[in-house]
């Protein structure tokens, strides 16, 4: 009987996942980067030559507002989602098992409906004649004729709605393992509720916080359906431009260039988060 070392067994168990990632992530990513250096065939394909024009075109100042808007909306979505998810997961981890299951079900329920249907629902709510607008007007919270749709506020609102579950679930997984007796010890030492929450609970769920931040930020960077459906002409994000280059302009090399730039923007925070977690483990070990 052939005995395998623990390391070889781990590699065998990991091999299917590595093959899946290589086939559906690494190879497409390489193809995107390669296509970014190809010439344009305006018949809808990729030209035969190689060029740097697509890379140089990113220096156009017209891309700067779009890139800034994408980063700002993604960062704002991440910050607000974490601010909402932290107190919610704090209470979810402390309630009884039955109520906890109900709350988890309420978090997961949006995933049971189609993404586009949920965006259409928000579009109907924010419509000038929609129920939400009429309610706010009747409560005199907004003036008559207020436009809640086709602006950056609507884009941010719907992005927060769609990304909030991705912040709650990783944070809940970390909060469920947190030792809440540490909060009682902090209060015994004189810390108030807010201080113990900020100084004890938040550092205690740091790994879940990092995972939630990366997941929400990465998913927000590539959004293009939400700006297209509830935003205005001046609310385009990089994802919107990628879709435009693919479907309307049929400029695959430039779309690949934008996708590669966006992929780089996604990988950077992931590497930063991984380095932060590694630093935290070394600090805890020392």
Phi and psi restraints in degrees (value plus and minus 20) as a CYANA .aco file:
   2 UNK   PHI    -106.4   -66.4
   2 UNK   PSI     104.1   144.1
   3 UNK   PHI    -114.0   -74.0
   3 UNK   PSI     118.9   158.9
   4 UNK   PHI    -129.2   -89.2
   4 UNK   PSI     122.6   162.6
   5 UNK   PHI     -92.2   -52.2
   5 UNK   PSI     138.7   178.7
   6 UNK   PHI     -77.7   -37.7
   6 UNK   PSI     -55.3   -15.3
   7 UNK   PHI     -87.4   -47.4
   7 UNK   PSI     -60.4   -20.4
   8 UNK   PHI     -87.7   -47.7
   8 UNK   PSI     -56.0   -16.0
   9 UNK   PHI     -84.4   -44.4
   9 UNK   PSI     -60.7   -20.7
  10 UNK   PHI     -83.0   -43.0
  10 UNK   PSI     -60.2   -20.2
  11 UNK   PHI     -85.4   -45.4
  11 UNK   PSI     -59.6   -19.6
  12 UNK   PHI     -85.0   -45.0
  12 UNK   PSI     -58.9   -18.9
  13 UNK   PHI     -89.8   -49.8
  13 UNK   PSI     -51.1   -11.1
  14 UNK   PHI    -104.4   -64.4
  14 UNK   PSI     -39.2     0.8
  15 UNK   PHI     -76.3   -36.3
  15 UNK   PSI     -64.1   -24.1
  16 UNK   PHI     -80.2   -40.2
  16 UNK   PSI     -60.5   -20.5
  17 UNK   PHI     -87.1   -47.1
  17 UNK   PSI     -60.4   -20.4
  18 UNK   PHI     -84.8   -44.8
  18 UNK   PSI     -60.1   -20.1
  19 UNK   PHI     -84.4   -44.4
  19 UNK   PSI     -60.8   -20.8
  20 UNK   PHI     -82.6   -42.6
  20 UNK   PSI     -66.9   -26.9
  21 UNK   PHI     -85.2   -45.2
  21 UNK   PSI     -60.1   -20.1
  22 UNK   PHI     -85.3   -45.3
  22 UNK   PSI     -59.8   -19.8
  23 UNK   PHI     -94.5   -54.5
  23 UNK   PSI     -60.1   -20.1
  24 UNK   PHI    -127.3   -87.3
  24 UNK   PSI     -21.5    18.5
  25 UNK   PHI    -148.2  -108.2
  25 UNK   PSI     -75.8   -35.8
  26 UNK   PHI     -86.2   -46.2
  26 UNK   PSI     -69.6   -29.6
  27 UNK   PHI     -83.8   -43.8
  27 UNK   PSI     -66.9   -26.9
  28 UNK   PHI     -80.6   -40.6
  28 UNK   PSI     -56.9   -16.9
  29 UNK   PHI     -83.5   -43.5
  29 UNK   PSI     -61.0   -21.0
  30 UNK   PHI     -84.7   -44.7
  30 UNK   PSI     -61.5   -21.5
  31 UNK   PHI     -83.0   -43.0
  31 UNK   PSI     -57.7   -17.7
  32 UNK   PHI     -84.4   -44.4
  32 UNK   PSI     -65.1   -25.1
  33 UNK   PHI     -84.3   -44.3
  33 UNK   PSI     -61.5   -21.5
  34 UNK   PHI     -84.8   -44.8
  34 UNK   PSI     -63.0   -23.0
  35 UNK   PHI     -84.4   -44.4
  35 UNK   PSI     -47.9    -7.9
  36 UNK   PHI     -82.7   -42.7
  36 UNK   PSI     -41.3    -1.3
  37 UNK   PHI    -121.6   -81.6
  37 UNK   PSI      -9.1    30.9
  38 UNK   PHI    -116.8   -76.8
  38 UNK   PSI     141.7   181.7
  39 UNK   PHI    -101.1   -61.1
  39 UNK   PSI     147.8   187.8
  40 UNK   PHI    -112.9   -72.9
  40 UNK   PSI     113.7   153.7
  41 UNK   PHI    -134.8   -94.8
  41 UNK   PSI      87.4   127.4
  42 UNK   PHI     -94.3   -54.3
  42 UNK   PSI     -16.8    23.2
  43 UNK   PHI    -104.0   -64.0
  43 UNK   PSI     -19.5    20.5
  44 UNK   PHI      91.5   131.5
  44 UNK   PSI     -20.3    19.7
  45 UNK   PHI    -132.9   -92.9
  45 UNK   PSI    -176.1  -136.1
  46 UNK   PHI    -137.2   -97.2
  46 UNK   PSI     112.9   152.9
  47 UNK   PHI     -89.0   -49.0
  47 UNK   PSI     151.4   191.4
  48 UNK   PHI    -104.1   -64.1
  48 UNK   PSI     -46.9    -6.9
  49 UNK   PHI    -106.2   -66.2
  49 UNK   PSI     156.0   196.0
  50 UNK   PHI    -135.9   -95.9
  50 UNK   PSI     124.9   164.9
  51 UNK   PHI    -176.2  -136.2
  51 UNK   PSI     139.0   179.0
  52 UNK   PHI    -125.5   -85.5
  52 UNK   PSI     -13.8    26.2
  53 UNK   PHI     -82.2   -42.2
  53 UNK   PSI     -56.7   -16.7
  54 UNK   PHI     -85.8   -45.8
  54 UNK   PSI     -57.2   -17.2
  55 UNK   PHI     -90.5   -50.5
  55 UNK   PSI     -63.8   -23.8
  56 UNK   PHI     -83.6   -43.6
  56 UNK   PSI     -52.6   -12.6
  57 UNK   PHI     -83.3   -43.3
  57 UNK   PSI     -41.5    -1.5
  58 UNK   PHI     -89.4   -49.4
  58 UNK   PSI     -34.0     6.0
  59 UNK   PHI     -99.8   -59.8
  59 UNK   PSI     -24.2    15.8
  60 UNK   PHI     -81.2   -41.2
  60 UNK   PSI     107.1   147.1
  61 UNK   PHI     -79.1   -39.1
  61 UNK   PSI     -39.1     0.9
  62 UNK   PHI     -85.5   -45.5
  62 UNK   PSI     -43.4    -3.4
  63 UNK   PHI     -98.6   -58.6
  63 UNK   PSI     -40.6    -0.6
  64 UNK   PHI     -82.3   -42.3
  64 UNK   PSI     -67.2   -27.2
  65 UNK   PHI     -81.9   -41.9
  65 UNK   PSI     -55.9   -15.9
  66 UNK   PHI     -88.0   -48.0
  66 UNK   PSI     -63.7   -23.7
  67 UNK   PHI     -84.4   -44.4
  67 UNK   PSI     -62.9   -22.9
  68 UNK   PHI     -83.8   -43.8
  68 UNK   PSI     -62.0   -22.0
  69 UNK   PHI     -82.8   -42.8
  69 UNK   PSI     -60.9   -20.9
  70 UNK   PHI     -82.9   -42.9
  70 UNK   PSI     -67.1   -27.1
  71 UNK   PHI     -86.6   -46.6
  71 UNK   PSI     -61.0   -21.0
  72 UNK   PHI     -86.5   -46.5
  72 UNK   PSI     -65.5   -25.5
  73 UNK   PHI     -85.4   -45.4
  73 UNK   PSI     -60.1   -20.1
  74 UNK   PHI     -86.2   -46.2
  74 UNK   PSI     -63.0   -23.0
  75 UNK   PHI     -85.8   -45.8
  75 UNK   PSI     -62.2   -22.2
  76 UNK   PHI     -84.4   -44.4
  76 UNK   PSI     -61.7   -21.7
  77 UNK   PHI     -81.0   -41.0
  77 UNK   PSI     -63.9   -23.9
  78 UNK   PHI     -82.6   -42.6
  78 UNK   PSI     -67.1   -27.1
  79 UNK   PHI     -82.6   -42.6
  79 UNK   PSI     -66.5   -26.5
  80 UNK   PHI     -88.2   -48.2
  80 UNK   PSI     -60.1   -20.1
  81 UNK   PHI     -82.2   -42.2
  81 UNK   PSI     -62.0   -22.0
  82 UNK   PHI     -87.4   -47.4
  82 UNK   PSI     -58.6   -18.6
  83 UNK   PHI     -84.5   -44.5
  83 UNK   PSI     -53.8   -13.8
  84 UNK   PHI    -100.3   -60.3
  84 UNK   PSI     -56.1   -16.1
  85 UNK   PHI     -96.3   -56.3
  85 UNK   PSI     -52.0   -12.0
  86 UNK   PHI     -80.8   -40.8
  86 UNK   PSI     -75.0   -35.0
  87 UNK   PHI     -86.0   -46.0
  87 UNK   PSI     -52.1   -12.1
  88 UNK   PHI     -86.7   -46.7
  88 UNK   PSI     -66.6   -26.6
  89 UNK   PHI     -87.9   -47.9
  89 UNK   PSI     -50.4   -10.4
  90 UNK   PHI     -79.0   -39.0
  90 UNK   PSI     -65.7   -25.7
  91 UNK   PHI     -97.7   -57.7
  91 UNK   PSI     -54.0   -14.0
  92 UNK   PHI     -81.2   -41.2
  92 UNK   PSI     -57.9   -17.9
  93 UNK   PHI     -95.2   -55.2
  93 UNK   PSI     -32.4     7.6
  94 UNK   PHI    -126.4   -86.4
  94 UNK   PSI     -33.5     6.5
  95 UNK   PHI     -99.7   -59.7
  95 UNK   PSI     155.1   195.1
  96 UNK   PHI     -89.4   -49.4
  96 UNK   PSI     143.7   183.7
  97 UNK   PHI     -79.5   -39.5
  97 UNK   PSI     -59.5   -19.5
  98 UNK   PHI     -87.1   -47.1
  98 UNK   PSI     -69.1   -29.1
  99 UNK   PHI     -84.9   -44.9
  99 UNK   PSI     -53.4   -13.4
 100 UNK   PHI     -83.8   -43.8
 100 UNK   PSI     -61.6   -21.6
 101 UNK   PHI     -84.6   -44.6
 101 UNK   PSI     -57.1   -17.1
 102 UNK   PHI     -85.7   -45.7
 102 UNK   PSI     -63.9   -23.9
 103 UNK   PHI     -85.1   -45.1
 103 UNK   PSI     -60.8   -20.8
 104 UNK   PHI     -83.2   -43.2
 104 UNK   PSI     -59.5   -19.5
 105 UNK   PHI     -82.3   -42.3
 105 UNK   PSI     -60.7   -20.7
 106 UNK   PHI     -84.8   -44.8
 106 UNK   PSI     -53.0   -13.0
 107 UNK   PHI     -90.5   -50.5
 107 UNK   PSI     -57.0   -17.0
 108 UNK   PHI    -105.0   -65.0
 108 UNK   PSI     -42.2    -2.2
 109 UNK   PHI     -72.1   -32.1
 109 UNK   PSI     -62.2   -22.2
 110 UNK   PHI     -76.3   -36.3
 110 UNK   PSI     -48.7    -8.7
 111 UNK   PHI     -90.2   -50.2
 111 UNK   PSI     -34.3     5.7
 112 UNK   PHI     -99.6   -59.6
 112 UNK   PSI     -31.4     8.6
 113 UNK   PHI    -131.6   -91.6
 113 UNK   PSI     137.7   177.7
 114 UNK   PHI     -85.6   -45.6
 114 UNK   PSI     122.5   162.5
 115 UNK   PHI     -79.2   -39.2
 115 UNK   PSI     -64.5   -24.5
 116 UNK   PHI     -85.9   -45.9
 116 UNK   PSI     -55.7   -15.7
 117 UNK   PHI     -83.5   -43.5
 117 UNK   PSI     -60.1   -20.1
 118 UNK   PHI     -85.3   -45.3
 118 UNK   PSI     -57.8   -17.8
 119 UNK   PHI     -89.0   -49.0
 119 UNK   PSI     -59.8   -19.8
 120 UNK   PHI     -81.3   -41.3
 120 UNK   PSI     -56.9   -16.9
 121 UNK   PHI     -83.0   -43.0
 121 UNK   PSI     -62.7   -22.7
 122 UNK   PHI     -86.5   -46.5
 122 UNK   PSI     -55.8   -15.8
 123 UNK   PHI     -83.5   -43.5
 123 UNK   PSI     -57.9   -17.9
 124 UNK   PHI     -89.6   -49.6
 124 UNK   PSI     -59.0   -19.0
 125 UNK   PHI     -84.9   -44.9
 125 UNK   PSI     -60.4   -20.4
 126 UNK   PHI    -107.4   -67.4
 126 UNK   PSI     -22.0    18.0
 127 UNK   PHI     -81.1   -41.1
 127 UNK   PSI     127.6   167.6
 128 UNK   PHI     -73.5   -33.5
 128 UNK   PSI     -47.7    -7.7
 129 UNK   PHI    -125.1   -85.1
 129 UNK   PSI      -7.4    32.6
 130 UNK   PHI     -97.0   -57.0
 130 UNK   PSI     145.4   185.4
 131 UNK   PHI     -84.2   -44.2
 131 UNK   PSI     -56.8   -16.8
 132 UNK   PHI     -87.2   -47.2
 132 UNK   PSI     -63.2   -23.2
 133 UNK   PHI     -83.3   -43.3
 133 UNK   PSI     -63.8   -23.8
 134 UNK   PHI     -82.8   -42.8
 134 UNK   PSI     -58.9   -18.9
 135 UNK   PHI     -84.8   -44.8
 135 UNK   PSI     -65.7   -25.7
 136 UNK   PHI     -85.5   -45.5
 136 UNK   PSI     -55.8   -15.8
 137 UNK   PHI     -87.9   -47.9
 137 UNK   PSI     -62.9   -22.9
 138 UNK   PHI     -84.7   -44.7
 138 UNK   PSI     -51.5   -11.5
 139 UNK   PHI    -104.4   -64.4
 139 UNK   PSI     -20.8    19.2
 140 UNK   PHI      40.8    80.8
 140 UNK   PSI      11.1    51.1
 141 UNK   PHI    -105.8   -65.8
 141 UNK   PSI     -44.4    -4.4
 142 UNK   PHI    -153.6  -113.6
 142 UNK   PSI     132.5   172.5
 143 UNK   PHI     -95.7   -55.7
 143 UNK   PSI     146.0   186.0
 144 UNK   PHI     -80.5   -40.5
 144 UNK   PSI     118.1   158.1
 145 UNK   PHI      58.7    98.7
 145 UNK   PSI      -8.2    31.8
 146 UNK   PHI     -85.7   -45.7
 146 UNK   PSI     120.1   160.1
 147 UNK   PHI    -123.9   -83.9
 147 UNK   PSI      86.2   126.2
 148 UNK   PHI    -111.0   -71.0
 148 UNK   PSI     -27.6    12.4
 149 UNK   PHI    -130.9   -90.9
 149 UNK   PSI     141.2   181.2
 150 UNK   PHI      41.7    81.7
 150 UNK   PSI      25.0    65.0
 151 UNK   PHI    -169.5  -129.5
 151 UNK   PSI     150.8   190.8
 152 UNK   PHI     -88.4   -48.4
 152 UNK   PSI     -48.4    -8.4
 153 UNK   PHI     -83.6   -43.6
 153 UNK   PSI     -60.0   -20.0
 154 UNK   PHI     -85.5   -45.5
 154 UNK   PSI     -59.7   -19.7
 155 UNK   PHI     -81.9   -41.9
 155 UNK   PSI     -66.5   -26.5
 156 UNK   PHI     -83.5   -43.5
 156 UNK   PSI     -62.3   -22.3
 157 UNK   PHI     -80.6   -40.6
 157 UNK   PSI     -67.3   -27.3
 158 UNK   PHI     -91.8   -51.8
 158 UNK   PSI     -53.7   -13.7
 159 UNK   PHI     -84.5   -44.5
 159 UNK   PSI     -60.7   -20.7
 160 UNK   PHI     -83.1   -43.1
 160 UNK   PSI     -62.3   -22.3
 161 UNK   PHI     -80.9   -40.9
 161 UNK   PSI     -64.4   -24.4
 162 UNK   PHI     -95.1   -55.1
 162 UNK   PSI     -49.4    -9.4
 163 UNK   PHI    -115.7   -75.7
 163 UNK   PSI     -33.4     6.6
 164 UNK   PHI     -78.4   -38.4
 164 UNK   PSI     -62.5   -22.5
 165 UNK   PHI     -79.0   -39.0
 165 UNK   PSI     -52.2   -12.2
 166 UNK   PHI     -91.0   -51.0
 166 UNK   PSI     -37.2     2.8
 167 UNK   PHI    -109.6   -69.6
 167 UNK   PSI     -55.1   -15.1
 168 UNK   PHI     -90.8   -50.8
 168 UNK   PSI     -64.7   -24.7
 169 UNK   PHI     -84.2   -44.2
 169 UNK   PSI     -68.7   -28.7
 170 UNK   PHI     -85.1   -45.1
 170 UNK   PSI     -56.3   -16.3
 171 UNK   PHI     -87.9   -47.9
 171 UNK   PSI     -57.4   -17.4
 172 UNK   PHI     -84.8   -44.8
 172 UNK   PSI     -61.2   -21.2
 173 UNK   PHI     -79.4   -39.4
 173 UNK   PSI     -56.1   -16.1
 174 UNK   PHI     -97.7   -57.7
 174 UNK   PSI     -59.6   -19.6
 175 UNK   PHI     -87.4   -47.4
 175 UNK   PSI     -51.2   -11.2
 176 UNK   PHI     -83.8   -43.8
 176 UNK   PSI     -48.2    -8.2
 177 UNK   PHI    -114.0   -74.0
 177 UNK   PSI     -21.5    18.5
 178 UNK   PHI     -95.2   -55.2
 178 UNK   PSI     121.0   161.0
 179 UNK   PHI    -106.6   -66.6
 179 UNK   PSI      81.5   121.5
 180 UNK   PHI     -94.5   -54.5
 180 UNK   PSI     -29.1    10.9
 181 UNK   PHI     -86.3   -46.3
 181 UNK   PSI     -40.8    -0.8
 182 UNK   PHI     -84.7   -44.7
 182 UNK   PSI     -52.7   -12.7
 183 UNK   PHI     -87.4   -47.4
 183 UNK   PSI     -59.6   -19.6
 184 UNK   PHI     -84.0   -44.0
 184 UNK   PSI     -58.7   -18.7
 185 UNK   PHI     -85.3   -45.3
 185 UNK   PSI     -58.9   -18.9
 186 UNK   PHI     -85.8   -45.8
 186 UNK   PSI     -58.6   -18.6
 187 UNK   PHI     -87.8   -47.8
 187 UNK   PSI     -56.6   -16.6
 188 UNK   PHI     -83.1   -43.1
 188 UNK   PSI     -49.0    -9.0
 189 UNK   PHI    -107.3   -67.3
 189 UNK   PSI     -15.9    24.1
 190 UNK   PHI      86.9   126.9
 190 UNK   PSI     -22.6    17.4
 191 UNK   PHI     -98.1   -58.1
 191 UNK   PSI     118.5   158.5
 192 UNK   PHI     -98.3   -58.3
 192 UNK   PSI     155.8   195.8
 193 UNK   PHI     -78.6   -38.6
 193 UNK   PSI     -65.8   -25.8
 194 UNK   PHI     -88.9   -48.9
 194 UNK   PSI     -59.3   -19.3
 195 UNK   PHI     -86.5   -46.5
 195 UNK   PSI     -62.8   -22.8
 196 UNK   PHI     -86.8   -46.8
 196 UNK   PSI     -55.5   -15.5
 197 UNK   PHI     -83.8   -43.8
 197 UNK   PSI     -65.0   -25.0
 198 UNK   PHI     -96.3   -56.3
 198 UNK   PSI     -54.7   -14.7
 199 UNK   PHI    -115.3   -75.3
 199 UNK   PSI     -38.9     1.1
 200 UNK   PHI    -136.5   -96.5
 200 UNK   PSI     -72.9   -32.9
 201 UNK   PHI     -89.9   -49.9
 201 UNK   PSI     -69.2   -29.2
 202 UNK   PHI     -80.3   -40.3
 202 UNK   PSI     -68.1   -28.1
 203 UNK   PHI     -83.6   -43.6
 203 UNK   PSI     -48.9    -8.9
 204 UNK   PHI     -90.3   -50.3
 204 UNK   PSI     -43.5    -3.5
 205 UNK   PHI    -131.3   -91.3
 205 UNK   PSI       9.8    49.8
 206 UNK   PHI     -80.3   -40.3
 206 UNK   PSI     -59.8   -19.8
 207 UNK   PHI     -84.0   -44.0
 207 UNK   PSI     -63.7   -23.7
 208 UNK   PHI     -84.4   -44.4
 208 UNK   PSI     -54.9   -14.9
 209 UNK   PHI     -85.3   -45.3
 209 UNK   PSI     -62.5   -22.5
 210 UNK   PHI     -86.1   -46.1
 210 UNK   PSI     -64.8   -24.8
 211 UNK   PHI     -81.3   -41.3
 211 UNK   PSI     -63.2   -23.2
 212 UNK   PHI     -84.7   -44.7
 212 UNK   PSI     -62.0   -22.0
 213 UNK   PHI     -83.5   -43.5
 213 UNK   PSI     -65.0   -25.0
 214 UNK   PHI     -84.9   -44.9
 214 UNK   PSI     -63.6   -23.6
 215 UNK   PHI     -83.3   -43.3
 215 UNK   PSI     -65.6   -25.6
 216 UNK   PHI     -88.2   -48.2
 216 UNK   PSI     -63.7   -23.7
 217 UNK   PHI     -84.7   -44.7
 217 UNK   PSI     -63.7   -23.7
 218 UNK   PHI     -84.5   -44.5
 218 UNK   PSI     -65.0   -25.0
 219 UNK   PHI     -86.1   -46.1
 219 UNK   PSI     -52.7   -12.7
 220 UNK   PHI     -93.1   -53.1
 220 UNK   PSI     -54.2   -14.2
 221 UNK   PHI     -80.7   -40.7
 221 UNK   PSI     -55.7   -15.7
 222 UNK   PHI    -112.0   -72.0
 222 UNK   PSI     -12.2    27.8
 223 UNK   PHI     -86.3   -46.3
 223 UNK   PSI     116.6   156.6
 224 UNK   PHI    -161.3  -121.3
 224 UNK   PSI     -41.4    -1.4
 225 UNK   PHI     -90.1   -50.1
 225 UNK   PSI     -63.9   -23.9
 226 UNK   PHI     -84.2   -44.2
 226 UNK   PSI     -69.5   -29.5
 227 UNK   PHI     -80.7   -40.7
 227 UNK   PSI     -53.8   -13.8
 228 UNK   PHI     -90.3   -50.3
 228 UNK   PSI     -53.3   -13.3
 229 UNK   PHI    -114.9   -74.9
 229 UNK   PSI     -54.1   -14.1
 230 UNK   PHI    -138.0   -98.0
 230 UNK   PSI     -25.0    15.0
 231 UNK   PHI    -118.1   -78.1
 231 UNK   PSI     154.8   194.8
 232 UNK   PHI    -120.3   -80.3
 232 UNK   PSI    -193.6  -153.6
 233 UNK   PHI     -86.1   -46.1
 233 UNK   PSI     -45.8    -5.8
 234 UNK   PHI    -115.3   -75.3
 234 UNK   PSI      -9.2    30.8
 235 UNK   PHI    -131.8   -91.8
 235 UNK   PSI       2.1    42.1
 236 UNK   PHI     -88.3   -48.3
 236 UNK   PSI     125.1   165.1
 237 UNK   PHI    -134.7   -94.7
 237 UNK   PSI     155.6   195.6
 238 UNK   PHI     -81.6   -41.6
 238 UNK   PSI     -57.9   -17.9
 239 UNK   PHI     -79.6   -39.6
 239 UNK   PSI     -56.5   -16.5
 240 UNK   PHI     -83.8   -43.8
 240 UNK   PSI     -61.4   -21.4
 241 UNK   PHI     -87.9   -47.9
 241 UNK   PSI     -55.4   -15.4
 242 UNK   PHI     -83.8   -43.8
 242 UNK   PSI     -65.5   -25.5
 243 UNK   PHI     -82.7   -42.7
 243 UNK   PSI     -58.2   -18.2
 244 UNK   PHI     -85.2   -45.2
 244 UNK   PSI     -61.9   -21.9
 245 UNK   PHI     -86.4   -46.4
 245 UNK   PSI     -53.0   -13.0
 246 UNK   PHI     -98.6   -58.6
 246 UNK   PSI     -70.2   -30.2
 247 UNK   PHI    -112.5   -72.5
 247 UNK   PSI     -55.6   -15.6
 248 UNK   PHI    -115.6   -75.6
 248 UNK   PSI     -73.1   -33.1
 249 UNK   PHI    -103.1   -63.1
 249 UNK   PSI     -40.5    -0.5
 250 UNK   PHI      34.7    74.7
 250 UNK   PSI      22.4    62.4
 251 UNK   PHI    -129.9   -89.9
 251 UNK   PSI      62.4   102.4
 252 UNK   PHI     -86.3   -46.3
 252 UNK   PSI     -59.5   -19.5
 253 UNK   PHI     -81.4   -41.4
 253 UNK   PSI     -62.4   -22.4
 254 UNK   PHI     -89.8   -49.8
 254 UNK   PSI     -55.9   -15.9
 255 UNK   PHI     -81.8   -41.8
 255 UNK   PSI     -59.6   -19.6
 256 UNK   PHI     -86.3   -46.3
 256 UNK   PSI     -56.0   -16.0
 257 UNK   PHI     -83.7   -43.7
 257 UNK   PSI     -65.5   -25.5
 258 UNK   PHI     -84.7   -44.7
 258 UNK   PSI     -60.0   -20.0
 259 UNK   PHI     -85.0   -45.0
 259 UNK   PSI     -58.6   -18.6
 260 UNK   PHI     -86.0   -46.0
 260 UNK   PSI     -60.5   -20.5
 261 UNK   PHI     -84.1   -44.1
 261 UNK   PSI     -60.3   -20.3
 262 UNK   PHI     -87.4   -47.4
 262 UNK   PSI     -58.2   -18.2
 263 UNK   PHI     -83.1   -43.1
 263 UNK   PSI     -58.6   -18.6
 264 UNK   PHI     -84.3   -44.3
 264 UNK   PSI     -60.0   -20.0
 265 UNK   PHI     -85.9   -45.9
 265 UNK   PSI     -46.9    -6.9
 266 UNK   PHI     -98.4   -58.4
 266 UNK   PSI     -61.9   -21.9
 267 UNK   PHI     -91.0   -51.0
 267 UNK   PSI     -52.6   -12.6
 268 UNK   PHI     -79.9   -39.9
 268 UNK   PSI     -73.1   -33.1
 269 UNK   PHI     -83.5   -43.5
 269 UNK   PSI     -49.3    -9.3
 270 UNK   PHI     -86.4   -46.4
 270 UNK   PSI     -63.1   -23.1
 271 UNK   PHI     -86.6   -46.6
 271 UNK   PSI     -57.5   -17.5
 272 UNK   PHI     -83.9   -43.9
 272 UNK   PSI     -63.2   -23.2
 273 UNK   PHI     -84.1   -44.1
 273 UNK   PSI     -60.9   -20.9
 274 UNK   PHI     -83.6   -43.6
 274 UNK   PSI     -60.7   -20.7
 275 UNK   PHI     -85.8   -45.8
 275 UNK   PSI     -57.5   -17.5
 276 UNK   PHI     -85.2   -45.2
 276 UNK   PSI     -62.6   -22.6
 277 UNK   PHI     -85.2   -45.2
 277 UNK   PSI     -59.8   -19.8
 278 UNK   PHI     -84.8   -44.8
 278 UNK   PSI     -60.5   -20.5
 279 UNK   PHI     -84.1   -44.1
 279 UNK   PSI     -59.1   -19.1
 280 UNK   PHI     -85.1   -45.1
 280 UNK   PSI     -58.5   -18.5
 281 UNK   PHI     -86.7   -46.7
 281 UNK   PSI     -60.9   -20.9
 282 UNK   PHI     -84.9   -44.9
 282 UNK   PSI     -59.2   -19.2
 283 UNK   PHI     -86.3   -46.3
 283 UNK   PSI     -59.0   -19.0
 284 UNK   PHI     -89.0   -49.0
 284 UNK   PSI     -55.0   -15.0
 285 UNK   PHI     -89.3   -49.3
 285 UNK   PSI     -53.8   -13.8
